[in-house]
Amino acid sequence: MNNQKLEEFFQGHSTHAHDLFGAHVENGGVRFTVYAPEARSVQVRGDFNGWDGNQNWLTKIDYRGVWETFIPWANEYQLYKYSIETNDGRWIEKADPYARYSELRPNWSSIIVDGSNYPWDDRQWMDQRTLNYDRPLNIYEVHAGAWKKDQFGNWYTYNQLAAELIPYVKEHGYTHIEFMPLMNHPFDGSWGYQISGFYSLTSRYGTVYEFQNFVNEAHKAGIGVIMDFVAVHFASDDYGLCAFDGSKVYEYQNENEKSQWGSYNFDLGKDPVRSFLMSAANYWVTYYHLDGLRMDAVSNMIFYDGNKNRGENIGALEFIKRFNGKLSYEHPTVMLIAEDSSDYPKVTADTKDGGLGFHYKWDLGWMNDTLAYYKKDPVFRKYHHNSLTFSMMYFWSERFMLPLSHDEVVHGKGTILNKMWGLYGEKFAQCKNLYTYMMTHPGKKLNFMGNEIGHFREFDEMKQVDWFLLDYPTHREFERAIRDLNLIYCTHPAFWQYDYDLKGFRWIDPDDGNRSIYSYYREDDKECFVVLLNMTPNSYEEFTVGVPYKGTYEEIFNSEKSIYGGQDMVNYNLVVSQKGSYREFEHVITVRLAPFAGVIFHVKKPHKHTVKKH
């Protein structure tokens, strides 16, 4: 036992507790180490001793509750459990909190796995990886068990996902895959957010080595991999972390013990709990080469139960800062993303500047305001025009990411397509308009699986995406529109290079509420893109709008093109700007604008001539 690492664990500063605890294949056998501070005694039972714990008692090697034994005849892939004698003389059985692999539910034995021997060959990707501030970041959010199933209705394995999901994502213009949690979880309906094994890869879809292979193949294809990480609460199953040694090792000892989901809240003020979670994050990033972690329910850490009226959770806030600071120090190119619905300041500011230290924050305000607007009858949208302009009032306060995630397509909320106002054809037209807005708005992007094909059915973890929809032309055309928007976004730096810089975005006319039309432009040093969004069924054969540069404007995307299922009221010819006055702009273009159209025009910026001094 490394004494320095052990002290770091007890002081709440360890990011390598997985090196101390768990089942470690070493020296021709397996070392078992567990933290059980209030236990009277501890046994380990497993395949290696005929499940007779009396053969293998653990020795208490530290007065604070560290127990250990070495079994020379134990091997990788064997099953095991801990039997713990509590302070009051009861015997309880527990899975290893640091197990790296586990049986598939309803069984719960831990499984001995090393996981350090995978032959990675993604060095080029790892060497070039960044936090993507000035790169495109377009995330495809996936539930691994419900993206696609085989002909017998079984989950795809990690190998099958590698063969089909990776090329699908690349072809459709996404840069990263984000998995909903892949840690071991007992209940399928929790989608992985109520976890029993924080180091244990779920065995639903394959082995540790197969998931490592998935990430390796993704990297070689130029696709990053992000995973959701839950640090707020844990599953309430008896074999898990709750009352681990008969005492409250991981949870609170007061009214904060239970969460709003019926699970147990982590007491993030306890130092060993902090080390446990920080090390879990470091383990996933190190052993699986993950490119980012999206921390779930951050508002429930900032405030008790996410309730601002209950006040700040000081212990949890300190944990967040320590977590982000240490992870960023050890892995400076791994993205740390906050799913945070609060208005707490400086979530994405550096911890040195008093911030929480995340790199990105989901803009849930943008999501709520935007979807509420698109639900409204176009007749009344003029009264809510600022719903779509408001985001740019606060956008520069954080590094925001625009999410249309799984949370928006469950529990009776309706899918993204079904949220749109109107009848069948009107819904598709407005949804294409919505994605034109999303992909041209500043900020990185996230889209949940199925959204890209116009899903009508809400997400169900038991069913695969309704791929049969692509047999229908309307859905096929919609998919093409979303793919083309993604590719336009990824191809042109103007849409992402200055995401968090004022010079990357400017309104042309944010106040055209009577017509419910929005106009703005995105630019970098070489190119400019003018965006028009018509939010009503009114059409315009001659719509005049100001433009920032004199030149020839080319329509590179129109959501109403026939190839996207639109009425083809588009601008096939180049549009030459004219001298004219529109707000503060000295040049204008006059274009056709179809009902509910989202349109993008491109112009090359004029060269800046320098005068040589003689």
C-alpha positions in Angstrom: 0.0 0.0 0.0 1.4 3.4 -1.1 1.2 5.6 2.1 1.3 8.9 0.2 -1.6 7.8 -2.1 -3.5 6.6 0.9 -3.1 10.0 2.7 -4.3 11.7 -0.5 -7.3 9.5 -0.4 -8.3 10.3 3.1 -7.6 14.0 2.5 -10.0 14.1 -0.4 -7.3 14.8 -3.0 -6.8 11.5 -4.7 -7.5 10.9 -8.4 -5.9 7.5 -8.3 -7.9 5.7 -5.6 -8.5 2.9 -8.1 -4.8 2.0 -7.8 -5.3 1.4 -4.1 -8.7 -0.2 -3.9 -10.4 -2.9 -5.9 -9.2 -6.2 -7.3 -5.8 -5.9 -8.8 -4.1 -8.6 -10.9 -0.5 -8.6 -9.8 2.4 -10.8 -8.7 0.8 -14.0 -10.0 -2.5 -13.5 -8.2 -5.1 -10.9 -7.2 -4.9 -8.2 -4.4 -8.3 -7.3 -2.9 -8.5 -4.0 -1.0 -11.6 -2.3 0.3 -12.5 0.8 2.4 -14.9 -0.2 5.2 -14.3 2.1 8.1 -16.9 0.7 10.5 -16.6 -3.0 9.7 -15.6 -5.5 12.4 -14.3 -7.9 9.8 -14.3 -8.5 6.0 -14.2 -11.6 3.9 -14.0 -12.0 0.1 -16.0 -14.9 -1.5 -15.7 -15.9 -5.1 -15.0 -18.5 -7.8 -11.5 -18.8 -6.5 -12.5 -20.2 -3.1 -15.8 -22.0 -3.8 -17.7 -19.0 -2.4 -16.5 -19.8 1.1 -15.5 -16.5 2.7 -13.9 -18.3 5.7 -11.0 -19.2 3.5 -10.1 -15.6 2.7 -10.3 -13.0 5.5 -9.1 -9.5 4.8 -6.6 -7.9 7.2 -7.1 -4.3 8.5 -4.0 -2.5 7.3 -4.9 1.0 8.3 -6.8 2.1 11.4 -9.1 4.3 9.3 -10.7 1.2 7.8 -8.6 -0.2 4.9 -8.8 -3.9 4.5 -6.7 -6.1 2.3 -5.7 -9.7 1.3 -3.8 -11.3 -1.5 -5.0 -14.6 -3.2 -2.3 -16.2 -5.4 -4.7 -18.6 -7.1 -7.3 -16.0 -8.1 -7.5 -15.1 -11.8 -8.9 -12.5 -14.1 -12.6 -12.8 -15.0 -13.5 -14.7 -11.8 -16.5 -13.5 -9.8 -16.3 -12.2 -6.3 -18.3 -10.4 -3.5 -17.4 -8.9 -0.1 -19.0 -10.2 3.1 -18.8 -7.5 5.7 -19.5 -7.9 9.4 -21.0 -4.7 10.7 -20.4 -3.0 14.0 -23.6 -4.5 15.4 -22.7 -8.0 14.4 -24.7 -8.4 11.2 -23.3 -9.9 8.0 -24.0 -8.1 4.7 -22.9 -8.8 1.2 -21.6 -6.1 -1.1 -20.3 -5.6 -4.6 -16.8 -4.0 -4.8 -17.2 -0.2 -5.1 -14.0 -0.2 -7.2 -14.9 -3.2 -9.4 -14.0 -2.6 -13.1 -16.6 -5.0 -14.4 -19.8 -6.7 -13.1 -22.4 -9.4 -13.8 -25.4 -8.4 -15.8 -28.5 -7.6 -13.7 -30.2 -9.1 -11.8 -26.9 -10.7 -10.8 -24.4 -8.4 -9.3 -21.2 -10.1 -8.5 -18.0 -8.1 -9.3 -15.7 -9.5 -11.9 -11.9 -9.3 -11.8 -10.6 -7.4 -14.8 -7.3 -5.7 -15.4 -8.1 -3.4 -18.4 -4.6 -2.0 -18.7 -3.4 -4.2 -21.5 -5.4 -2.9 -24.5 -3.0 -2.2 -27.5 -4.1 1.4 -28.2 -3.1 2.9 -31.5 -4.9 6.2 -31.4 -1.8 8.3 -30.7 -2.4 10.7 -33.5 -5.8 11.6 -32.2 -4.7 11.9 -28.6 -1.7 14.2 -29.6 -4.0 16.5 -31.6 -6.9 16.6 -29.2 -8.0 20.0 -27.8 -10.9 21.4 -25.8 -12.4 22.4 -29.2 -13.0 26.1 -28.2 -12.0 27.1 -31.8 -13.0 23.8 -33.5 -16.4 22.4 -34.5 -18.1 20.4 -31.7 -21.3 18.7 -32.9 -22.3 15.9 -30.5 -24.6 13.0 -31.3 -26.1 11.8 -28.0 -26.7 8.0 -27.8 -28.3 5.4 -25.5 -26.1 2.4 -26.4 -28.9 -0.1 -25.9 -31.5 1.8 -27.9 -29.7 3.1 -31.0 -30.1 -0.1 -32.9 -30.9 -3.7 -32.0 -30.2 -6.9 -33.9 -32.7 -9.0 -35.8 -33.7 -10.8 -32.6 -34.2 -7.6 -30.6 -31.0 -7.9 -28.7 -28.8 -5.0 -27.8 -26.0 -4.2 -30.2 -22.6 -5.0 -28.8 -19.7 -2.5 -28.5 -18.2 -4.2 -31.6 -21.5 -3.9 -33.6 -21.7 -0.3 -32.5 -18.2 0.3 -33.7 -19.0 -1.2 -37.1 -22.2 0.9 -37.6 -22.5 3.8 -35.2 -19.0 5.3 -35.9 -19.4 5.5 -39.7 -23.0 6.8 -39.3 -21.9 9.6 -37.1 -19.0 10.5 -39.4 -21.2 10.5 -42.5 -23.9 12.7 -40.8 -21.5 15.5 -39.8 -21.1 14.9 -36.1 -17.7 15.3 -34.4 -18.4 13.4 -31.2 -20.5 10.6 -29.7 -21.9 11.2 -26.2 -23.0 8.0 -24.4 -25.6 8.1 -21.6 -23.8 6.5 -18.6 -22.1 3.2 -19.3 -21.3 2.5 -15.7 -23.0 -0.6 -14.1 -26.6 0.1 -13.2 -29.3 -2.3 -12.0 -32.4 -0.8 -13.6 -32.6 -0.3 -17.4 -35.3 2.4 -16.9 -32.8 4.6 -15.1 -30.9 4.9 -18.4 -27.7 4.6 -16.5 -28.2 7.5 -14.2 -28.7 5.4 -11.0 -25.4 3.7 -10.8 -24.2 0.8 -8.6 -20.7 0.5 -10.0 -18.9 3.8 -10.6 -15.8 2.1 -12.1 -17.6 -0.9 -13.6 -18.4 -0.8 -17.3 -21.9 -2.2 -17.9 -21.7 -5.7 -19.3 -24.9 -5.2 -21.3 -23.0 -4.5 -24.5 -19.8 -6.4 -24.1 -16.4 -6.4 -22.3 -14.0 -3.8 -21.1 -11.7 -4.6 -24.0 -14.5 -4.3 -26.5 -15.4 -0.8 -25.3 -11.8 0.2 -25.4 -11.7 -1.0 -29.0 -14.8 1.1 -29.7 -13.1 4.2 -28.5 -9.9 3.3 -30.4 -11.8 2.8 -33.6 -13.8 6.1 -33.1 -10.5 8.0 -32.7 -9.0 6.5 -35.8 -12.1 7.6 -37.7 -11.7 11.2 -36.3 -14.6 10.9 -33.9 -14.4 11.8 -30.2 -16.2 9.9 -27.4 -17.8 11.6 -24.4 -19.7 9.9 -21.5 -22.2 11.1 -19.0 -20.9 11.1 -15.4 -23.1 11.1 -12.3 -21.6 12.5 -9.2 -24.8 13.5 -7.4 -26.4 10.2 -6.3 -26.2 6.4 -6.5 -28.5 3.5 -6.7 -30.3 2.3 -3.6 -29.8 -1.5 -4.2 -28.7 -3.3 -1.0 -25.5 -4.7 -2.5 -24.3 -1.2 -3.6 -22.9 1.7 -1.8 -25.7 2.5 0.6 -24.8 1.6 4.2 -21.8 0.0 2.8 -20.3 -1.4 6.0 -23.4 -0.9 8.1 -22.6 2.8 8.4 -23.2 5.7 6.0 -19.8 5.7 4.2 -20.9 7.4 1.0 -24.2 9.1 1.9 -25.4 11.9 4.2 -26.3 11.1 7.8 -29.2 13.6 7.8 -32.3 14.7 5.9 -30.2 15.1 2.7 -29.6 11.3 2.5 -32.3 10.5 -0.1 -32.5 12.3 -3.5 -35.7 13.3 -5.4 -35.2 10.2 -7.5 -35.4 7.8 -4.5 -31.7 7.1 -4.8 -29.0 8.2 -2.2 -27.2 11.5 -2.4 -23.4 11.4 -2.2 -22.2 13.4 0.8 -19.7 15.5 -1.3 -18.2 17.1 1.8 -16.6 13.8 2.9 -13.0 13.5 1.7 -13.0 9.7 0.9 -16.2 10.3 -1.2 -14.4 13.1 -3.1 -11.5 10.8 -3.8 -13.8 8.0 -4.8 -15.5 10.1 -7.5 -12.5 12.1 -8.7 -10.7 8.8 -9.2 -13.6 7.2 -11.0 -13.6 10.1 -13.5 -9.8 9.8 -13.9 -10.1 6.1 -14.3 -12.6 6.4 -17.2 -10.6 9.0 -18.9 -7.3 7.1 -18.5 -8.4 3.5 -19.2 -10.9 4.3 -21.9 -9.3 7.4 -23.5 -12.5 9.3 -23.2 -12.5 12.9 -24.7 -15.0 14.4 -22.3 -17.3 13.9 -19.3 -20.7 15.5 -19.1 -21.6 15.9 -15.4 -25.2 15.2 -14.8 -27.5 17.4 -12.6 -25.0 20.0 -11.5 -27.7 22.2 -10.1 -28.4 19.4 -7.6 -24.9 19.8 -6.4 -24.8 23.5 -6.3 -28.0 23.7 -4.3 -29.5 21.0 -2.1 -31.9 19.0 -4.3 -31.4 21.7 -6.9 -33.5 24.0 -4.8 -32.0 27.5 -4.6 -34.2 28.3 -1.6 -32.3 25.7 0.4 -29.0 27.5 -0.1 -25.7 26.5 -1.6 -24.1 23.2 -0.8 -20.7 24.4 0.2 -19.2 21.0 0.4 -20.4 20.1 -3.0 -19.2 23.3 -4.5 -15.7 22.7 -3.1 -15.8 19.2 -4.6 -16.8 20.5 -8.1 -13.9 22.9 -8.1 -11.5 20.3 -6.9 -12.8 17.7 -9.3 -12.5 20.0 -12.3 -9.2 21.5 -11.3 -7.5 18.1 -10.8 -9.0 16.5 -13.9 -8.0 19.4 -16.0 -4.5 19.3 -14.6 -4.0 15.6 -15.4 -6.0 15.7 -18.7 -5.8 19.2 -20.1 -7.5 18.3 -23.3 -10.5 16.4 -21.8 -13.7 18.4 -21.9 -15.7 18.8 -18.7 -19.3 19.7 -19.5 -22.0 20.8 -17.0 -25.6 19.9 -17.4 -26.8 22.8 -15.2 -30.2 24.3 -15.1 -29.3 27.0 -12.5 -28.2 30.6 -13.0 -25.2 30.1 -10.7 -22.4 32.4 -12.1 -19.0 31.4 -13.5 -19.8 27.8 -14.1 -17.3 27.8 -17.0 -14.8 30.2 -15.5 -11.4 28.8 -14.4 -11.2 27.8 -10.7 -8.3 30.3 -10.4 -10.7 33.0 -11.2 -13.4 31.9 -8.7 -15.2 29.7 -11.2 -16.4 26.1 -11.0 -13.9 25.1 -13.7 -16.1 23.4 -16.3 -15.2 24.0 -20.0 -18.8 24.1 -21.3 -22.3 24.4 -19.9 -25.6 23.3 -21.4 -27.7 26.3 -22.3 -31.0 24.9 -21.0 -32.5 28.4 -21.0 -31.9 28.6 -24.8 -33.5 25.2 -25.2 -36.6 26.0 -23.1 -37.1 29.4 -24.7 -36.6 28.1 -28.2 -38.9 25.1 -28.0 -41.6 27.2 -26.3 -41.4 29.6 -29.2 -41.7 26.9 -31.9 -44.8 25.5 -30.2 -46.7 28.8 -30.6 -49.1 29.5 -33.3 -47.3 31.8 -35.8 -50.1 34.3 -35.4 -48.9 35.0 -31.9 -45.1 34.7 -32.4 -44.7 38.4 -32.9 -45.6 38.9 -29.3 -42.8 36.6 -28.2 -40.1 37.8 -30.6 -37.6 38.2 -27.9 -37.7 34.5 -27.0 -35.1 33.9 -29.7 -33.1 37.1 -29.3 -32.8 36.9 -25.5 -30.1 34.2 -25.6 -27.6 36.7 -27.1 -28.1 39.0 -24.1 -26.5 36.5 -21.8 -24.6 34.2 -24.1 -21.2 35.6 -23.5 -21.4 35.0 -19.7 -20.5 31.3 -20.1 -19.2 28.9 -22.7 -22.6 27.5 -23.7 -23.5 24.4 -25.6 -26.9 24.2 -27.3 -28.6 20.8 -26.4 -31.6 19.1 -27.8 -31.1 16.1 -25.6 -32.9 12.9 -24.4 -34.4 14.9 -21.6 -36.6 16.8 -24.2 -38.1 13.7 -25.8 -39.4 11.7 -22.8 -42.1 11.7 -20.1 -44.9 13.0 -22.3 -43.0 16.1 -23.5 -43.2 14.9 -27.2 -40.3 14.6 -29.6 -38.6 17.7 -31.1 -40.6 17.3 -34.3 -43.9 16.9 -32.4 -43.3 20.0 -30.4 -43.6 22.1 -33.6 -46.8 24.0 -34.2 -49.2 22.8 -36.9 -50.0 19.8 -39.0 -47.6 17.2 -40.5 -46.0 19.2 -43.3 -45.8 22.4 -41.2 -44.0 20.5 -38.4 -41.3 19.3 -40.7 -40.9 22.8 -42.3 -40.5 24.4 -38.9 -38.2 21.7 -37.5 -35.8 22.3 -40.4 -36.0 26.0 -39.6 -35.3 25.2 -35.9 -32.1 23.3 -36.9 -31.0 26.1 -39.2 -31.3 28.4 -36.2 -29.5 26.0 -33.9 -26.6 25.2 -36.2 -25.9 28.9 -37.0 -26.3 30.2 -33.5 -23.1 30.6 -31.5 -22.2 27.7 -29.2 -21.3 24.0 -29.6 -24.1 21.6 -30.4 -25.7 18.4 -29.1 -28.5 16.4 -30.7 -30.1 13.2 -29.4 -30.4 10.1 -31.6 -33.6 9.9 -33.6 -34.0 13.7 -33.8 -32.1 13.7 -37.1 -34.7 11.5 -38.8 -37.8 13.3 -37.5 -38.8 10.9 -34.7 -42.4 10.9 -33.8 -42.2 8.4 -30.9 -40.6 9.5 -27.6 -37.4 7.8 -26.4 -37.9 4.3 -24.9 -34.8 2.5 -23.7 -36.5 -0.9 -24.7 -36.9 0.0 -28.4 -34.4 1.0 -31.1 -34.7 4.2 -33.1 -37.5 3.9 -35.6 -35.2 3.5 -38.6 -38.2 2.4 -40.7 -39.1 6.1 -40.9 -36.4 6.5 -43.5 -38.6 4.4 -45.9 -40.8 7.5 -46.1 -39.6 10.3 -48.4 -40.5 13.1 -45.9 -38.2 11.6 -43.2 -35.5 10.8 -45.7 -35.5 14.4 -47.0 -35.5 15.8 -43.4 -32.5 13.6 -42.6 -30.7 15.0 -45.6 -31.4 18.6 -44.5 -30.0 17.9 -41.0 -26.9 16.2 -42.4 -26.2 19.0 -44.8 -26.6 21.6 -42.0 -24.1 19.5 -39.9 -21.6 19.4 -42.7 -22.0 23.1 -43.4 -21.4 23.8 -39.7 -18.3 21.6 -39.5 -16.8 22.8 -42.8 -16.9 26.6 -42.3 -14.9 28.1 -39.3 -17.2 31.1 -39.2 -19.7 29.0 -37.4 -17.4 27.9 -34.6 -14.1 29.7 -34.6 -15.4 32.7 -32.6 -18.2 31.0 -30.7 -17.3 32.8 -27.5 -16.0 36.0 -29.1 -18.2 39.0 -29.8 -16.8 39.4 -33.3 -18.2 36.1 -34.5 -21.9 37.0 -34.4 -24.0 40.1 -35.1 -27.7 40.8 -35.5 -28.8 42.4 -38.8 -32.3 42.9 -37.6 -33.3 41.5 -34.2 -36.5 43.6 -34.1 -38.5 42.5 -37.1 -41.2 41.2 -34.8 -44.2 42.2 -36.9 -43.1 39.8 -39.7 -41.5 37.3 -37.2 -38.3 37.2 -39.3 -34.8 37.0 -37.8 -31.7 38.0 -39.6 -28.0 37.9 -38.4 -24.6 36.9 -39.7 -21.7 34.8 -38.6 -18.2 35.5 -39.8 -14.5 34.7 -39.5 -11.5 36.4 -41.1 -12.3 35.2 -44.6 -16.0 34.4 -44.9 -19.4 35.7 -43.9 -22.7 33.9 -43.7 -26.1 35.8 -43.6 -28.9 33.8 -42.0 -32.6 34.5 -42.5 -35.3 32.7 -40.5 -39.0 33.1 -41.5 -41.2 32.1 -38.6 -44.6 32.4 -40.3 -46.4 30.8 -43.3 -46.1 34.1 -45.2 -43.9 34.1 -48.3 -41.9 37.0 -49.9 -41.0 37.1 -53.5 -38.8 40.1 -52.8 -37.5 40.3 -49.3 -34.9 43.0 -48.7 -32.4 42.8 -45.9 -29.2 44.6 -45.0 -25.8 42.9 -45.4 -22.5 43.7 -43.9 -20.4 43.5 -47.1 -20.6 44.5 -50.7 -20.4 41.5 -52.9 -22.1 38.5 -54.5 -24.1 36.3 -52.1 -24.7 32.6 -52.8 -27.5 30.7 -51.2 -25.7 27.6 -49.8 -28.7 26.2 -47.8 -32.4 26.7 -47.9 -34.7 24.4 -45.8 -37.4 24.8 -48.4 -35.4 23.2 -51.2 -37.2 20.3 -52.9 -34.4 17.9 -52.0 -35.3 18.6 -48.4 -39.1 18.1 -49.0 -39.7 21.9 -49.4 -41.7 23.8 -52.0 -38.5 25.0 -53.8 -39.0 28.7 -53.4 -35.3 29.3 -53.3 -32.6 31.5 -54.8 -30.7 29.4 -57.4 -29.1 32.5 -58.9 -26.3 34.5 -57.3 -27.5 37.6 -55.5 -25.5 40.8 -56.0 -25.7 43.3 -53.2 -27.0 46.8 -54.0 -26.3 50.2 -52.4 -29.0 50.9 -50.0 -29.9 51.7 -46.4 -31.1 49.0 -43.9 -30.7 49.9 -40.3 -27.0 50.7 -40.1 -26.0 48.7 -43.1 -25.1 50.4 -46.4 -25.7 47.4 -48.7 -28.8 45.2 -49.2 -29.8 42.1 -51.0 -33.3 41.2 -52.2 -34.2 37.5 -52.1 -37.0 35.1 -52.2 -38.1 33.9 -48.8 -40.5 30.9 -48.5 -42.9 30.2 -45.6 -41.0 28.8 -42.5 -37.7 29.0 -44.5 -34.3 28.9 -42.9 -31.8 30.3 -45.4 -28.0 30.7 -45.3 -26.2 33.0 -47.8 -22.4 33.0 -48.2 -20.1 35.8 -49.3 -16.4 36.1 -49.4 -15.1 39.0 -47.4 -13.3 41.7 -49.3 -9.5 41.6 -49.1 -7.9 44.2 -46.9 -5.4 46.1 -49.0 -2.3 47.5 -47.3 -0.6 50.5 -48.7 3.2 50.2 -48.8 5.1 53.1 -47.3 8.0 54.4 -49.3 
